[in-house]
Every structure is written in C-alpha cells, then in structure tokens.
Amino acid sequence: MIKHSGLARYFCEEGECKDKKTAFATWTLLNDHIKEAHRPDQYQCNICLRPFRQRKNWRSHLATHDPDRATLPCTHPGCEDRFVSVRSPLQIKKCLLC
C-alpha cells in the first residue's frame, strides 16, 4: 500500500539532505541517491583526471584516449573531423557547424 500511496518512508540523513528532509518512496531509490550524491568518485582517468563513480563509465572513457581506436570521417564535404561512432553527439554538434 505504501508504495502506491506516494508516501516517502526513507529519508536521506547525509549532508544538506538531512536539513531538507529529502525522502524517497523505496529503500532502493534512497540507496541510489546516496551513491550518486554523497559518495566520492571511485575511479579517475589517469590521463585527463576526469572522475567517475561507476567502473563501466570509467572503462568506456579510457578508450577515448586510445590513439589507435577506430574513427569515422565526417560525411560533410571539406570537413576533416573524425568521430568515434556514427551516432556521436559530438559529430552531430560539429557537423551542424560545418
């Protein structure tokens, strides 16, 4: 019943959330919030020092520094930019400016 009633039973007791009485409907949502908002970054890129909370995001990011990774050329005539994937948001942004 509580799940469907919209009542928040789980309160964050960390930092400023305690003063704001930040609440969550489920323990899982509270736990996710604590991991994301209150835990220090566990992984850091040793090249650009960018921090990551999740290992999978850190490992994916490391590939961006690999000079031998496969790249695709921009499809616009005269543009010499290269991109990691066809659907790269960077490619879309840059190609609009080409």
N, C-alpha and C positions, 0 to 999 in steps of 0.2 A: 504493500500500500504506500509506503513512504516514497518508494521510487517513482510512483506515478502521481504523487500529490504535489511534487515540486518542492518539498521541504528539504533544506540542506542540513544534513546531520554532521558533516565532517568539516571542522574548522582548521584553518592553517594557523599554526602557533609560531610561525617564523617571521622575524623582522617586522616590517611595517604591515604585513598582512594581519598580524595579531591585533594591531590597533584598529585596522579597518574591519575586523571581524569577517575576513574573507572566508566564504563557506562553499562546500561542494556537496552535491547530492550523493556521490558514491566515494568510497574509500579509494578506488582506482583513480578517479579524477583528481582527488587530493594528492595522491602519490605522484601522479604525472606532473601536477603543478609544482610540487616541491622539487622534483628532479630538474624541471626546466627553469624555474625561477630562483631557486635558492641553493643549488649545488654548484660548486665551481666547475669550470670546464676541465675535463679529464684528459683531453688529447689536444696536442698543439703541433701545428705544422713546423718542422724544423727549418724550413726554407723562408716562409713569409711570416711565421709566428702567429698565424690565424688560429684562434682557439675553437675547439669543437666539444660538444657534450656527448655526442654519440660516435662510437668507433666506426660505424659504417660510413658516416658522413666524412670523417677524417680520412679514411682509406680512399674514398672516392676523390676527395680533394687532392690527395697526394699525386694522383695521376695527372693533374693539371700542370704539374711542374716537370713532367717527363718529356724531354726534348724529342724522344723517338716515338711519341704517341701519334696515331694516325689522325690526320686532319683532312678536311674537305675545303676546297676553294669556294669563295663567294661566287654566286651564279650571275652577278651583275657584271656586264662588260666593263673592263677597265679597273675593277676593284681587285686588289691583290690580297685582301684579308683571307685568313684561313680559320676554320672553325672545327671544334671537336665533334659536333654532331649536326645533322641536318636541322633538327628542331631546337638548336641552341638559342635561348632568349637573346644572347649577345649577338648572334648572327642577325636575328630579326631587327634588333635595335640599330645595329650598324648598317644593315642593308637599306633601311629606310632613310638613312642619312647619305648613302652613296650617291 
